Amino acid sequence: MGVGVCLTGFPPGLNRRVSHFFLKKIIPEPARLTIRTTAELAKHVGLSRATVSRILNGHSGIKQKNIERVMRVVDETGFSPNPYSNILRGKRSATIAVYLSSFKQHAVVQKLADVVHRLAKVGYTALIETAENADHADITRWIMRMRAEGVIFVGQHTDSGLAAQVRELAAAGVPHVFTENFSDAKANIVTLDRTQGLELAANHLLDLGHRRIGLMGISDKVPVEVARLIGLRRALEARKLDPASALVSVGDPPARVSNMIFGREMAQRFASGPRMPTAFVTVNDEIAFGAIEGFRTLGLAVPGNVSVIGFNNEDIAKFASPSITTIDAEIEATAAAAVDFLLSQLLKGVVISARSRLLPSRLVVRESTGPANR
């Protein structure tokens, strides 16, 4: 039986709209069906739970009408099977743990995004944790608890305590790979050849006549930076120059809270010291940008008075004024190589240790470097 509502004194069009309003109040729309489990779905469609599970998992040999019945209810209800139910039954999880050093570094986040994208393309879900939030001692337990099939370490991990976790993963049959240098001999590493990159940077500056090179953010106290220092020293020694006198550091660098501020403050400290270098190499493009701004406020032109080289080849290097000479970090190539290395282990069913692959570096020359003026 239909229900009508007629209100007098209103124009016909408005009457219809008001009637519709009151009808909604009098006869509320039916609540949307909620289905939480595969068992509830099977009961609703009148099929066995085994049949519904086979349909949801894409198995063949099922009547088309049953497939359509199940998928129609799935569409209507938005039902999604619990991905961890397969894990509890001992099936593969199709998940990869990604352990990130920090969300604060733009290049690291770019690499993370590329890793996640490449994993998704081959059917893997990324479980992301950051060293800023986790205790290294718990990383193995987290990976095991989530039943991750492998782990990718993105960014610069320097804590020596992580080495023990890497060995535990190998012992448990969980393959891993680092996308940056890591000090443990058992670690698998797929990363950019920073030694070659800094050798290219040093040779570029030496060709321009620079003989004293300032270091910003590069220190032998940080294990992952040693490769950069090796490249710088190698280039200097090839020119019969003494690295101890040609490479200049600030004895008490400022705290590195912000890369740009750090670069600006480093420029000011170098400028206030005796015999300032004519060129600088920085650990990333943001520090290079901050250094250029710091020199500008002191009345020093780049590259007229000093030259600056960055690292990563981020957008800021391309659009800064002057544009920044830099080493391209080859983020996409590194992410692709790391993912391929991990997946090859999963495909072959083996766990590899102590493998290292270095990707070639590329110097991008722009406006921030020029001939030495003294």
HELIX and SHEET records of a PDB file:
HELIX    1   1 PRO A   12  ILE A   26  1                                  15    
HELIX    2   2 THR A   38  VAL A   45  1                                   8    
HELIX    3   3 ARG A   49  LEU A   56  1                                   8    
HELIX    4   4 GLN A   64  THR A   77  1                                  14    
HELIX    5   5 PRO A   83  LEU A   88  1                                   6    
HELIX    6   6 HIS A  106  LYS A  121  1                                  16    
HELIX    7   7 HIS A  136  ARG A  145  1                                  10    
HELIX    8   8 LEU A  162  ALA A  171  1                                  10    
HELIX    9   9 ARG A  194  ASP A  207  1                                  14    
HELIX   10  10 PRO A  223  GLU A  225  5                                   3    
HELIX   11  11 VAL A  226  ALA A  238  1                                  13    
HELIX   12  12 PRO A  243  ALA A  246  1                                   4    
HELIX   13  13 ASN A  259  SER A  272  1                                  14    
HELIX   14  14 ASP A  285  THR A  297  1                                  13    
HELIX   15  15 ASP A  315  PHE A  319  1                                   5    
HELIX   16  16 ILE A  331  LYS A  348  1                                  18    
SHEET    1   A 4 THR A 125  THR A 130  0                                        
SHEET    2   A 4 THR A  95  LEU A 100  1                                        
SHEET    3   A 4 GLY A 150  VAL A 154  1                                        
SHEET    4   A 4 HIS A 176  PHE A 178  1                                        
SHEET    1   B 2 ILE A 189  LEU A 192  0                                        
SHEET    2   B 2 SER A 356  LEU A 359  1                                        
SHEET    1   C 6 LEU A 247  VAL A 248  0                                        
SHEET    2   C 6 ILE A 213  MET A 216  1                                        
SHEET    3   C 6 ALA A 279  THR A 282  1                                        
SHEET    4   C 6 SER A 307  ASN A 312  1                                        
SHEET    5   C 6 THR A 325  ASP A 328  1                                        
SHEET    6   C 6 ARG A 362  VAL A 364 -1                                        
END                                                                             
